[in-house]
Amino acid sequence: MFSLLKGMWIVLKHTIRKRETVLYPEEKPIRSPRWRGRIILSRDPDGWERCVACYLCAAACPVDCISLQATQDEHGRRYPEFFRINFSRCIFCGFCEEACPTYAIQLTNDFEMGEYSRHNFIYEKEHLLISGPGKYPDYNFYRVAGISIAGKGKGESENEKPPEDVHSLMP
Amino acid sequence: MAEPVRSIVVLVAILVGVLVTAAGLIWLERRLLGLWQDRYGPNRAGRFGSLQVAADMIKIFTKEDWVPPFADKPVFVIAPAIIVVTTLLSFAIIPFAPHIEIVDLNIGLLFFLAMSSLSVYSVALAGWASDNKYSLLGGLRAAAQMLGYEVFMGLSLAGVVMLAGSFNLREIVEAQTKTWFVIPQFLGFVIFVVAGLAETRRIPFDLPEAENELVAGYHSEYSGMKFGMFFVGEYIGVTLISALIATLFFGGWLGPLLPPPLWMIIKTFVFICGFILVRAALPRLRYDQLLEFGWKLMLPLSLINIMVSGAIILVAS
């Protein structure tokens, strides 16, 4: 009997507690920086597309929601001809982000992706590609990858040495 | 004002007031439960969700009113009406102010007890007529529970009646001008609150509709406004018990400064909030615990209460 009254008193004390509810449309919930939300394709600091169309994201995707087609420009820079994510399938697992060797594909904080029509969930490259570098502001794949590309020969960027003459290594 | 006109005005005012209160309690209860559980409750329809009641009404009136083909149709239809009628009739005897009451019945308290006993028919018949095993179990539980609790509900009020020397609620209130009966009859008050909770089938005693074991108990098969009637009946019952607690133990309309009806309304609402607090805080009893609690603890307690207060009154006189 006494414990009942004590329980009621505890509940009554909640009158002056702060409410836990987040009033959603007016007040956005606090999300972690690592939140896995809407997927974007980023650009490197020089403004080029980071994606090199290696297909690793499509291979890693457990629900097969990513499809793309690789192509090359005149300098030998690979890029996706089209890049399509079907968000009605996507489960926001983040495997594509983990698989990506160039930090091109990234998951963002945005989760408000509701649509009235199902075909609006299919995002093409124009919807996915953003103008900035996303979570990794300084990273540029071609500056660390050691391959030659438009105006940059082998060994010319940071932490790189010019290629060894393999014949000089002969015993 | 002519006497018949005046009584009609009082009658309509009390009827409308009670129904509005019962409807408003849907909102009040959800808001208060929200407050006590650190959330908001309905807050979208209108200011602070105040139009929620209107939205609920529109919804419940436009829902399909379905009678199951296997149900006992006439009984099925009448059952929800009984609970609303009996609880509303009980309001006839509650004095809201010195001369604001529908009937000045000299056996008012007995009338209330009779009406609250009748309301058990509603629940038991609803469970029976639904021809559904869960409904039937709910109805049976309601019958057993309400019969058990009816007994000491009446007995718990005997102390009040002895002190006031009358069954008339107006005279009971007038007898409380010096001290509220909650002080000499504290045990009676506690017993009456427990019995009142059981009578309205609210949370520690809501076994007839125990939704985790009996779907929704006696109203599993009801839909639309028939279900709404049970709901409204429950809220009218809460209002009724709160008004009675205020009248019998807390001096009804008596109070300083404010006008008498306002005091009555304030006291009633305090007890309604108390009922909601009980719902927010306590879990549901088990069926055997409930009956054991009623017959083995509350009934002897109320008998002791009668004997002790009777002896004290005898000695004092």
Interface residues (C-beta under 8 A of the other chain):
Chain A: L4 G7 M8 I10 V11 L12 H14 T15 R17 K18 R19 E20 T21 L23
Chain B: G34 L35 W36 Q37 D38 R39 Y40 N43 L277 V278 A280 A281 L282
